[in-house]
């Protein structure tokens, strides 16, 4: 069973499970399972505290109001901007005026991270999911190359078992 999905403009972690109950538990908003994303956005994050408070209190979108917890915000590096496609959303953004944002959400509605950041004045130009609950791309100790698979570590499996026990 696929645990959620990523849109075509998003890279990163995809989970698959052979346990349908675990899949439902991971997907349901009541479980509070964090999904961590790394985004390159337009504009400078001039007021980190204000953005953190805005996201924490919830940002209204056409799909509802959703909170997020911002973990990091800083100017984007040239490596992070590499591969960004210029579109009508970001073509007016001056070179060097992109920011890197790392945040967590506990619900995975369609394009939600993109919507909430856009509604805060920062359109997403690159988005990557790095973690789903306690399972991260590098949780097995080795870097996972794009398009490759790895099995969950013992610690990640134990986290999933505990999640199922807490239902």
PALO-254181 format. One line per 10 residues: number of its first residue (from 1); for each residue z, x, y of N, C-alpha, C, CB. Coordinates in steps of 0.1 Angstrom, whole numbers. Glycine has a CB too. Layout:
NUM = Z:X:Y:Z:X:Y:Z:X:Y:Z:X:Y; ...;
***
This chain:
1 = 0:8:-12:0:0:0:0:9:12:12:-10:0; -9:7:22:-8:14:34:4:9:43:-21:13:43; 11:18:49:22:14:57:17:15:72:35:23:55; 13:4:77:7:3:90:-7:10:90:16:11:100; -12:12:102:-25:18:104:-26:25:118:-36:7:103; -36:33:120:-39:39:132:-53:34:137:-39:55:131; -54:32:150:-67:28:155:-77:40:155:-66:22:169; -89:38:157:-99:49:156:-97:60:166:-113:43:157; -90:57:177:-88:67:187:-74:74:186:-89:61:201; -68:72:175:-54:78:173:-55:87:160:-44:67:171;
11 = -49:98:161:-48:107:149:-33:107:144:-52:121:152; -31:113:133:-17:115:128:-14:110:115:-8:110:138; -1:108:113:5:104:101:2:90:96:20:106:102; -3:89:84:-5:76:77:4:77:64:-20:74:74; 11:66:61:19:66:49:13:56:39:33:61:52; 14:60:26:10:51:16:21:50:6:-3:56:9; 24:38:1:35:36:-9:30:28:-20:47:29:-1; 36:30:-32:33:22:-44:43:11:-45:33:30:-56; 53:10:-36:64:0:-36:61:-10:-25:77:7:-35; 57:-22:-28:55:-32:-18:67:-36:-10:49:-44:-24;
21 = 79:-36:-16:91:-39:-8:94:-28:2:103:-41:-18; 92:-16:-2:94:-5:8:84:-6:19:93:9:1; 72:-9:16:62:-11:27:66:-22:36:48:-14:20; 70:-33:31:75:-44:40:87:-40:49:78:-56:32; 96:-33:43:108:-28:50:104:-18:61:118:-21:40; 95:-9:58:91:0:69:83:-7:80:82:11:62; 76:-17:77:67:-24:87:75:-34:95:56:-30:80; 86:-40:90:92:-51:97:100:-45:109:101:-58:87; 99:-51:121:106:-46:133:121:-46:131:102:-55:144; 126:-55:123:141:-56:121:147:-43:115:145:-68:113;
31 = 139:-36:108:144:-23:102:147:-13:112:134:-18:92; 140:-14:124:142:-4:135:137:10:132:157:-3:138; 127:11:123:122:24:119:114:30:130:113:22:106; 118:41:134:111:48:146:97:54:141:120:59:151; 88:53:151:75:59:149:74:68:162:63:49:149; 72:81:159:71:91:170:56:94:173:79:103:167; 53:94:186:40:97:191:40:108:201:33:84:196; 29:115:201:26:125:211:13:121:219:24:140:205; 14:120:232:3:114:240:-1:124:251:6:100:245; -14:125:254:-18:131:266:-22:119:275:-30:141:264;
41 = -17:119:287:-19:107:296:-25:112:309:-6:99:298; -31:103:317:-36:107:330:-24:107:340:-46:96:335; -25:116:349:-16:117:360:-4:126:357:-11:104:364; 4:129:367:16:137:366:28:128:364:18:146:378; 37:131:355:50:124:354:59:129:365:56:125:340; 59:123:376:66:128:388:81:125:387:61:122:401; 85:114:380:99:109:379:102:106:365:101:97:389; 106:116:357:109:114:343:120:104:341:114:128:337; 131:104:349:142:95:347:137:81:349:153:98:357; 129:78:359:124:65:362:115:60:350:116:64:375;
51 = 107:68:346:98:65:334:106:62:322:88:76:331; 116:70:319:125:68:308:132:55:309:135:80:306; 137:51:321:144:39:322:135:27:321:151:38:336; 123:28:327:113:17:326:109:15:311:100:21:334; 107:25:304:103:24:290:115:18:281:98:37:284; 127:23:284:138:19:277:141:4:279:151:27:281; 139:-1:291:141:-15:293:130:-24:288:143:-18:308; 119:-19:284:108:-27:279:97:-28:289:113:-40:274; 85:-27:285:73:-28:293:65:-40:289:64:-15:293; 62:-49:298:54:-61:295:40:-58:292:55:-72:306;
61 = 34:-64:281:20:-62:278:15:-76:275:18:-53:266; 2:-78:272:-3:-91:268:2:-95:255:-18:-90:268; 8:-86:247:13:-89:233:28:-91:233:10:-78:224; 34:-90:245:49:-91:246:55:-79:253:55:-92:232; 68:-79:254:75:-68:260:81:-58:250:86:-73:270; 78:-45:252:82:-35:242:89:-24:248:70:-31:234; 100:-20:242:107:-8:247:102:5:240:122:-9:245; 105:16:246:102:29:240:112:39:245:87:34:243; 114:49:237:124:60:241:116:73:243:135:62:230; 116:77:256:108:89:259:116:102:256:103:89:274;
71 = 111:111:248:118:123:244:114:135:252:115:126:229; 102:135:257:97:147:265:85:142:274:93:158:255; 85:148:285:73:146:294:72:159:303:75:134:304; 59:164:303:57:177:310:41:177:313:62:189:302; 37:187:321:23:189:323:16:193:309:20:200:333; 5:187:306:-3:190:294:-8:204:295:-14:180:291; -8:211:283:-14:224:282:-29:223:280:-7:233:271; -37:234:283:-51:233:280:-54:230:265:-58:247:284; -46:235:256:-48:232:242:-46:217:239:-38:240:233; -37:211:246:-35:196:244:-46:188:250:-21:192:250;
81 = -52:193:261:-63:185:267:-76:188:260:-64:190:282; -77:198:252:-89:201:245:-94:189:237:-87:214:236; -106:186:238:-112:175:231:-111:161:237:-105:174:217; -104:161:249:-103:148:256:-117:144:261:-92:149:268; -121:132:257:-133:126:262:-132:119:275:-139:116:251; -140:123:285:-140:116:298:-146:102:296:-147:124:309; -138:92:301:-143:78:301:-140:73:315:-135:70:290; -144:60:316:-141:53:329:-127:53:332:-147:39:329; -118:53:322:-103:53:325:-98:66:331:-96:50:312; -104:77:327:-98:90:331:-108:99:339:-93:97:320;
91 = -120:95:341:-130:103:348:-126:107:362:-144:96:348; -118:99:369:-114:102:382:-101:111:382:-111:89:390; -96:114:371:-84:123:370:-88:137:372:-77:121:356; -82:143:383:-86:157:385:-82:166:374:-79:162:398; -90:177:371:-87:186:361:-73:192:363:-97:198:360; -65:193:352:-52:198:353:-42:187:356:-51:209:363; -46:175:358:-37:164:361:-35:155:350:-42:157:374; -32:161:338:-28:153:326:-14:157:322:-39:156:315; -7:148:316:6:151:312:8:148:297:17:142:319; 17:155:291:20:154:277:33:145:276:22:168:269;
101 = 33:135:268:45:126:266:48:125:251:43:112:273; 60:126:247:65:124:234:75:113:234:71:137:227; 72:102:226:81:90:227:82:84:213:75:80:237; 92:75:212:94:68:199:94:53:202:107:72:192; 89:45:193:89:31:193:94:26:180:75:25:197; 98:13:179:103:8:166:95:-4:161:118:4:167; 84:-6:168:75:-17:164:61:-12:166:77:-30:172; 52:-16:157:38:-10:158:27:-20:160:36:-4:145; 29:-28:171:18:-38:175:5:-30:178:23:-47:186; -6:-37:178:-19:-32:181:-20:-25:194:-30:-43:180;
111 = -22:-12:194:-24:-4:206:-12:-4:215:-36:-8:213; 0:-7:210:12:-9:218:15:4:227:23:-12:210; 15:16:221:18:27:228:9:29:240:18:40:219; -4:27:237:-14:28:248:-12:18:259:-28:26:242; -8:6:255:-6:-5:265:6:-2:274:-4:-18:258; 17:2:267:29:4:276:28:15:285:42:5:267; 22:26:280:20:38:289:10:34:301:15:50:282; -1:27:297:-10:23:307:-4:14:318:-22:16:301; 5:5:313:12:-4:323:22:3:331:18:-15:315; 26:16:327:34:24:335:26:33:344:44:32:326;
121 = 13:32:345:4:40:353:-1:52:347:12:43:365; 0:54:334:-5:66:328:-14:62:316:7:75:323; -27:62:318:-36:58:307:-36:69:296:-50:56:312; -36:65:284:-36:75:273:-50:80:270:-30:68:260; -52:93:269:-65:98:266:-65:105:252:-69:108:277; -53:107:247:-52:113:234:-39:109:228:-53:129:234; -39:104:215:-27:99:209:-26:104:195:-26:83:210; -14:108:191:-11:113:178:2:109:172:-12:129:178; 3:103:160:16:99:154:21:110:146:14:85:146; 32:115:149:38:127:142:49:124:133:43:137:153;
131 = 55:112:134:66:109:125:67:94:123:79:114:131; 71:90:111:74:76:108:87:75:101:62:69:99; 97:71:108:111:72:102:115:86:101:112:64:89; 120:90:89:123:104:86:112:112:80:135:104:77; 100:106:79:89:113:73:80:118:85:81:103:64; 78:131:85:70:137:95:58:145:89:78:147:104; 48:148:97:37:155:91:41:169:85:27:158:102; 51:175:91:55:188:86:68:187:78:57:198:98; 72:176:73:84:174:66:85:181:53:87:160:64; 74:184:47:74:192:35:76:207:37:61:189:27;
141 = 77:211:49:79:225:52:66:232:56:85:232:41; 55:228:52:42:234:55:34:225:64:34:237:43; 26:231:73:18:223:82:8:215:73:10:232:92; 5:203:76:-4:194:69:-17:194:77:1:180:67; -28:198:71:-41:199:78:-47:185:79:-51:208:71; -54:182:90:-60:169:92:-69:166:80:-69:169:105; -67:153:75:-75:148:64:-69:152:50:-88:153:65; -57:159:50:-52:162:37:-40:153:34:-47:177:37; -35:155:22:-23:147:17:-12:156:13:-28:138:5; 0:150:13:11:157:7:21:146:2:18:166:17;
151 = 28:150:-8:39:141:-13:51:142:-5:42:144:-28; 59:131:-5:72:132:3:81:142:-3:78:118:3; 89:148:5:99:157:1:111:149:-5:104:166:13; 120:156:-12:131:150:-18:140:143:-8:140:160:-26; 142:150:4:149:144:15:143:131:20:151:153:26; 130:131:21:122:119:26:124:108:16:108:122:29; 123:111:3:124:101:-8:138:95:-7:121:107:-22; 148:103:-5:162:98:-4:164:89:8:172:110:-4; 158:92:19:158:84:31:152:70:27:151:90:43; 141:70:20:134:57:17:143:49:7:121:60:10;
161 = 150:56:-2:159:49:-11:171:43:-3:164:58:-22; 176:50:6:187:45:14:183:33:23:193:56:23; 170:34:28:165:23:36:164:10:28:151:27:41; 160:11:15:159:0:7:173:-6:3:151:4:-6; 183:3:1:196:-1:-1:203:-9:10:205:10:-5; 198:-6:23:204:-12:35:199:-26:37:202:-3:47; 189:-30:30:184:-44:32:193:-55:30:172:-46:23;
***
